[in-house]
Amino acid sequence: MSLCTGTIRGERKPERDMPGSGQKTVLVTGCSSGIGLKIAVRLAKDPQRRYQVIATMRDLRKKGSLEEAAGDCMGSTLMVAQLDVCSDESVTRCLTAIPHCRVDVVVNNAGVGQIGPIESLTIDDMKKVFETNFFGTVRVIKAVLPDMKRKRSGHIVVISSVMGLQGVMFNDVYAASKFAIEGFCESLAVQLLQFNIFVSMVEPGPVNTGFEVKLMEEVSWSDFPGTDTETLRCFKETYLPAAREIFATIGQSPETVAKVTADLISMERPDFRRQTNPLYTPLTALKYADKTGNLSVRTLYNLMFRHRMLFRLSLGFLKCLTCSCFHGRISPT
Ligand SMILES: NC(=O)c1ccc[n+]([C@@H]2O[C@H](COP(=O)([O-])OP(=O)(O)OC[C@H]3O[C@@H](n4cnc5c(N)ncnc54)[C@H](OP(=O)(O)O)[C@@H]3O)[C@@H](O)[C@H]2O)c1
């Protein structure tokens, strides 16, 4: 049974109930900030007006930044709607309000992070990460799938992470939630091709959004109950400074991730996987280069604990490689 009957409620009414001919309806989750906001605005401002964007967020009181960034697109190529990926009722209500339930592309962006020694995290804390990053994404995909299958067309995009391919210490549960969604989507993608539905995983490395800021704030007030002093020292004195350095040196902007996502959405036959930061490709390739798996685990261990200077130097080198003045200097013209 189709969910669709109505129109998006509560926000400025769209100029048209249905997208213009050739226009695609794109639903994006988690648009109150960061990557989701940038994706929604970039698609809504598409010079060829190829998209009608339904930018969703769980708390509409946070829509100010999105409205400001969208400017004239509001009510024209961009509408705002409430959607909490952790609630069946909210997902159903949002989809029911879309005219003719037409979702051509869904961008599953909503996500939460978690860092810290696992000894200090309760199982409930860990389940919350899976509720959003895994089950939240699955809930939205399940809701749009029947209509996409009926139409025999659609594109499911998931903002995953390089941590969906390569684990990173003290990000154990977050990485697990992204690995889980990678496995889910890799399996689903095969079945869906016969319905002409494409699945794409966008895998950013570090991105400078509120995501990391929120995590750093959370750890600043936690006293990490149940964690031994050696592990805590390792987290505070090795992991946290390294994470800050990595974000400061090779962190990307959310605009870059939005561009990669928009490029994928514009493809006729979109790729399954797209890493946004080429600097991470060698890291994720290490695990496939050695079938024992030791190479990637031991390389990361050595870089973090034994050859800290090498780690710093390689970050400096990578920063230099990606610096625009360096590009200028090696440019052939
Ligand atoms: N930043 C990075 O370094 C990085 C790297 C790789 C992948 N990613 C992934 O990129 C995605 C976006 O992250 P970001 O960096 O843009 O961080 P962000 O600015 O914190 O954005 C996360 C968004 O998800 C929303 N959200 C959280 N729980 C939700 C729920 N239950 N229902 C609906 N929306 C919910 C947040 O809404 P509220 O404002 O209501 O909390 C916010 O809009 C995430 O999936 C993240 O895992 C980020």
The ligand as a MOL file (V3000), in Angstrom:
LIG
                    3D

  0  0  0     0  0            999 V3000
M  V30 BEGIN CTAB
M  V30 COUNTS 48 52 0 0 0
M  V30 BEGIN ATOM
M  V30 1 N 31.8700 15.4010 10.3230 0
M  V30 2 C 32.5970 14.3440 10.0240 0
M  V30 3 O 33.8170 14.3000 10.2970 0
M  V30 4 C 31.9880 13.1670 9.3000 0
M  V30 5 C 32.8510 12.2560 8.6630 0
M  V30 6 C 32.3100 11.1600 7.9960 0
M  V30 7 C 30.9420 10.9840 7.9740 0
M  V30 8 N 30.1200 11.8770 8.6100 0 CHG=1
M  V30 9 C 28.6760 11.6210 8.5770 0
M  V30 10 O 28.0330 12.7210 7.9650 0
M  V30 11 C 26.6930 12.8100 8.4350 0
M  V30 12 C 26.3920 14.2520 8.8070 0
M  V30 13 O 27.2540 14.6640 9.8400 0
M  V30 14 P 27.7710 16.1740 9.9950 0
M  V30 15 O 29.2410 16.1310 10.0060 0
M  V30 16 O 27.0820 17.0580 9.0550 0 CHG=-1
M  V30 17 O 27.3280 16.4670 11.5050 0
M  V30 18 P 26.1890 17.4040 12.1270 0
M  V30 19 O 26.3940 18.8090 11.7120 0
M  V30 20 O 26.1900 17.0670 13.5790 0
M  V30 21 O 24.8610 16.8740 11.4590 0
M  V30 22 C 24.1890 15.7220 11.8710 0
M  V30 23 C 22.7380 15.8930 11.5050 0
M  V30 24 O 22.0370 14.6800 11.8290 0
M  V30 25 C 20.8710 15.0570 12.5220 0
M  V30 26 N 20.2990 13.9930 13.3270 0
M  V30 27 C 20.8360 13.3450 14.3880 0
M  V30 28 N 19.9510 12.4460 14.8670 0
M  V30 29 C 18.8430 12.5310 14.0810 0
M  V30 30 C 17.5910 11.8760 14.0420 0
M  V30 31 N 17.2660 10.9400 14.9530 0
M  V30 32 N 16.6940 12.2000 13.0810 0
M  V30 33 C 16.9870 13.1530 12.1570 0
M  V30 34 N 18.1420 13.8390 12.1600 0
M  V30 35 C 19.0540 13.5230 13.1030 0
M  V30 36 C 21.2910 16.2560 13.3650 0
M  V30 37 O 20.1400 16.9230 13.8560 0
M  V30 38 P 20.1080 17.7310 15.2700 0
M  V30 39 O 20.6170 19.0970 14.9490 0
M  V30 40 O 18.6810 17.7090 15.6550 0
M  V30 41 O 21.0000 16.9680 16.2110 0
M  V30 42 C 22.0710 17.0280 12.3040 0
M  V30 43 O 21.1910 17.7260 11.4640 0
M  V30 44 C 26.5870 11.8090 9.5810 0
M  V30 45 O 25.9420 10.6420 9.1250 0
M  V30 46 C 28.0340 11.4990 9.9340 0
M  V30 47 O 28.1790 10.2110 10.4660 0
M  V30 48 C 30.6150 12.9810 9.2550 0
M  V30 END ATOM
M  V30 BEGIN BOND
M  V30 1 1 1 2
M  V30 2 2 2 3
M  V30 3 1 2 4
M  V30 4 1 4 5
M  V30 5 2 4 48
M  V30 6 2 5 6
M  V30 7 1 6 7
M  V30 8 2 7 8
M  V30 9 1 8 9
M  V30 10 1 8 48
M  V30 11 1 9 10
M  V30 12 1 9 46
M  V30 13 1 10 11
M  V30 14 1 11 12
M  V30 15 1 11 44
M  V30 16 1 12 13
M  V30 17 1 13 14
M  V30 18 2 14 15
M  V30 19 1 14 16
M  V30 20 1 14 17
M  V30 21 1 17 18
M  V30 22 2 18 19
M  V30 23 1 18 20
M  V30 24 1 18 21
M  V30 25 1 21 22
M  V30 26 1 22 23
M  V30 27 1 23 24
M  V30 28 1 23 42
M  V30 29 1 24 25
M  V30 30 1 25 26
M  V30 31 1 25 36
M  V30 32 1 26 27
M  V30 33 1 26 35
M  V30 34 2 27 28
M  V30 35 1 28 29
M  V30 36 1 29 30
M  V30 37 2 29 35
M  V30 38 1 30 31
M  V30 39 2 30 32
M  V30 40 1 32 33
M  V30 41 2 33 34
M  V30 42 1 34 35
M  V30 43 1 36 37
M  V30 44 1 36 42
M  V30 45 1 37 38
M  V30 46 2 38 39
M  V30 47 1 38 40
M  V30 48 1 38 41
M  V30 49 1 42 43
M  V30 50 1 44 45
M  V30 51 1 44 46
M  V30 52 1 46 47
M  V30 END BOND
M  V30 END CTAB
M  END
